Amino acid sequence: MFPLQVFILPGEELPLRIFEPRYKQLINECNETGDTFGIPFVNNEEILPYGSEVELVNILAKNSKGEMVILIKGVANFHLLNLKEKLSNKLYGGGIIEYIDDKFSTTNPELTVLVKKLNLNIDPLMGSLITDDAVNLMNVAKAIQLSSEEKYEFYSLRNEKRMVNFLIKRLRLIEQIQAQEKLLENNFSLN
């Protein structure tokens, strides 16, 4: 386990700078074995109940001190049941997790219209095209590039209706920002 103030949804990629000896050991072992590792979400120095399972995609750079810049990719999210600060014979900690159902989708017409209107790229193959009756909520959350805190807040709602309302509020804000940008662009071109 590598507790951080980072929350990653499955499929998202993120570079990380690794400099602490315990995490250098963890990353080197994952590089050798291909194992994944967990990132319990930390906020205000408190380890919260949900986290991200990630895989090491690549070591982008490494210096003579063994410090690295790595690229990780989200595999799944989990509920953290127990965290041990240090595993025996290791510098890093470990924990017990449970995987939970993350197949949240909706047929909410307001959300569907906003996704189409804002032309969100919610499907890596199909773009904003919605080919199913339902919209995957995790894909919408990834498409609007929430902060780690916002992603954690969204993920921890664990209820389709509340998750949909959360996303609708964010999409309405994006819609307002885009309208203001267009207005400014039009005003600028008139001058």
GULOLUM-354973 format. One line per 5 residues: number of its first residue (from 0); for each residue x negated, y negated, z of C-alpha. Coordinates in nm, 2 decimals, decimal comma. Layout:
% residues N
NUM) X/Y/Z ~ ...
% end
This chain:
% residues 191
0) 0,00/0,00/0,00 ~ -0,11/-0,35/-0,09 ~ 0,12/-0,60/0,09 ~ 0,15/-0,93/-0,11 ~ 0,38/-1,22/-0,16
5) 0,46/-1,07/-0,50 ~ 0,77/-0,89/-0,61 ~ 0,77/-0,73/-0,95 ~ 1,06/-0,57/-1,14 ~ 1,00/-0,26/-1,35
10) 0,83/-0,35/-1,68 ~ 0,69/-0,68/-1,57 ~ 0,31/-0,73/-1,59 ~ 0,10/-0,95/-1,36 ~ -0,28/-1,02/-1,32
15) -0,42/-1,00/-0,97 ~ -0,76/-1,10/-0,83 ~ -0,90/-0,83/-0,60 ~ -1,18/-0,92/-0,36 ~ -1,11/-0,76/-0,02
20) -1,30/-0,43/0,04 ~ -0,99/-0,23/0,13 ~ -0,81/-0,33/-0,20 ~ -1,13/-0,28/-0,41 ~ -1,13/0,07/-0,27
25) -0,76/0,12/-0,35 ~ -0,79/-0,01/-0,71 ~ -1,11/0,19/-0,78 ~ -0,93/0,51/-0,66 ~ -0,62/0,43/-0,87
30) -0,84/0,37/-1,17 ~ -1,01/0,71/-1,12 ~ -0,69/0,91/-1,05 ~ -0,42/0,72/-1,24 ~ -0,21/0,70/-0,93
35) 0,04/0,42/-0,87 ~ 0,04/0,20/-0,56 ~ 0,30/0,00/-0,36 ~ 0,32/-0,37/-0,30 ~ 0,55/-0,44/-0,01
40) 0,68/-0,79/-0,04 ~ 0,54/-1,03/0,22 ~ 0,71/-1,36/0,30 ~ 0,61/-1,60/0,58 ~ 0,35/-1,33/0,69
45) 0,64/-1,08/0,74 ~ 0,65/-0,75/0,55 ~ 1,00/-0,72/0,42 ~ 1,20/-0,40/0,35 ~ 1,17/-0,39/-0,03
50) 0,86/-0,37/-0,25 ~ 0,73/-0,28/-0,60 ~ 0,56/0,04/-0,72 ~ 0,30/-0,06/-0,98 ~ 0,05/0,10/-1,20
55) -0,29/-0,03/-1,29 ~ -0,28/-0,12/-1,66 ~ -0,64/-0,24/-1,69 ~ -0,94/-0,39/-1,51 ~ -0,98/-0,71/-1,70
60) -1,30/-0,83/-1,53 ~ -1,54/-0,71/-1,26 ~ -1,84/-0,89/-1,11 ~ -2,16/-0,76/-0,93 ~ -1,98/-0,78/-0,59
65) -1,71/-0,54/-0,72 ~ -1,45/-0,81/-0,72 ~ -1,20/-0,77/-1,00 ~ -0,92/-0,92/-1,20 ~ -0,67/-0,65/-1,28
70) -0,35/-0,62/-1,48 ~ -0,06/-0,43/-1,31 ~ 0,28/-0,33/-1,44 ~ 0,59/-0,27/-1,24 ~ 0,71/0,10/-1,24
75) 1,00/0,09/-0,99 ~ 1,12/-0,08/-0,68 ~ 1,15/0,08/-0,34 ~ 1,28/0,05/0,02 ~ 0,99/0,06/0,26
80) 1,07/0,29/0,56 ~ 0,74/0,29/0,74 ~ 0,40/0,12/0,69 ~ 0,08/0,22/0,84 ~ -0,19/-0,05/0,84
85) -0,47/0,19/0,78 ~ -0,48/0,54/0,65 ~ -0,74/0,79/0,79 ~ -1,06/0,78/0,59 ~ -0,94/0,48/0,39
90) -0,98/0,11/0,43 ~ -0,63/0,04/0,30 ~ -0,29/0,13/0,44 ~ 0,00/0,35/0,33 ~ 0,36/0,40/0,39
95) 0,68/0,60/0,35 ~ 0,92/0,48/0,09 ~ 1,25/0,58/-0,07 ~ 1,36/0,51/-0,42 ~ 1,71/0,36/-0,45
100) 1,95/0,33/-0,74 ~ 1,86/0,03/-0,95 ~ 2,10/0,09/-1,23 ~ 2,29/-0,24/-1,18 ~ 2,49/-0,35/-1,49
105) 2,80/-0,55/-1,55 ~ 3,07/-0,62/-1,80 ~ 3,13/-0,96/-1,65 ~ 3,23/-1,18/-1,95 ~ 3,09/-1,50/-1,81
110) 2,74/-1,35/-1,77 ~ 2,76/-1,19/-2,11 ~ 2,85/-1,52/-2,28 ~ 2,57/-1,71/-2,10 ~ 2,32/-1,44/-2,20
115) 2,43/-1,47/-2,56 ~ 2,46/-1,85/-2,55 ~ 2,11/-1,90/-2,40 ~ 1,97/-1,64/-2,64 ~ 1,79/-1,46/-2,36
120) 1,55/-1,18/-2,47 ~ 1,69/-0,92/-2,24 ~ 1,60/-0,61/-2,44 ~ 1,25/-0,55/-2,56 ~ 1,37/-0,38/-2,88
125) 1,69/-0,56/-2,95 ~ 1,63/-0,91/-2,82 ~ 1,95/-1,08/-2,69 ~ 2,17/-0,84/-2,88 ~ 2,41/-0,66/-2,64
130) 2,48/-0,33/-2,79 ~ 2,66/-0,18/-2,50 ~ 2,96/-0,29/-2,30 ~ 2,74/-0,36/-2,01 ~ 2,45/-0,60/-1,94
135) 2,16/-0,46/-1,73 ~ 2,11/-0,71/-1,44 ~ 1,74/-0,63/-1,40 ~ 1,68/-0,72/-1,76 ~ 1,86/-1,05/-1,72
140) 1,66/-1,13/-1,40 ~ 1,33/-1,05/-1,59 ~ 1,43/-1,27/-1,88 ~ 1,49/-1,58/-1,67 ~ 1,15/-1,56/-1,51
145) 1,24/-1,59/-1,14 ~ 0,98/-1,66/-0,88 ~ 0,88/-1,36/-0,66 ~ 1,10/-1,51/-0,38 ~ 1,40/-1,54/-0,61
150) 1,35/-1,19/-0,75 ~ 1,33/-1,05/-0,39 ~ 1,65/-1,24/-0,30 ~ 1,83/-1,11/-0,61 ~ 1,71/-0,75/-0,56
155) 1,79/-0,74/-0,19 ~ 2,16/-0,84/-0,26 ~ 2,22/-0,47/-0,35 ~ 2,57/-0,54/-0,47 ~ 2,68/-0,59/-0,84
160) 2,92/-0,88/-0,77 ~ 2,67/-1,07/-0,56 ~ 2,39/-1,01/-0,81 ~ 2,61/-1,13/-1,10 ~ 2,70/-1,45/-0,91
165) 2,33/-1,51/-0,83 ~ 2,24/-1,47/-1,20 ~ 2,53/-1,69/-1,32 ~ 2,42/-1,97/-1,10 ~ 2,06/-1,95/-1,24
170) 2,19/-1,93/-1,60 ~ 2,41/-2,23/-1,55 ~ 2,11/-2,42/-1,42 ~ 1,91/-2,31/-1,73 ~ 2,20/-2,42/-1,95
175) 2,20/-2,77/-1,79 ~ 1,83/-2,80/-1,83 ~ 1,84/-2,71/-2,19 ~ 2,12/-2,96/-2,25 ~ 1,92/-3,24/-2,09
180) 1,61/-3,14/-2,30 ~ 1,82/-3,15/-2,62 ~ 1,96/-3,49/-2,52 ~ 1,62/-3,63/-2,45 ~ 1,49/-3,49/-2,77
185) 1,78/-3,65/-2,96 ~ 1,73/-3,98/-2,79 ~ 1,35/-3,97/-2,86 ~ 1,40/-3,91/-3,23 ~ 1,65/-4,20/-3,25
190) 1,38/-4,45/-3,13
% end
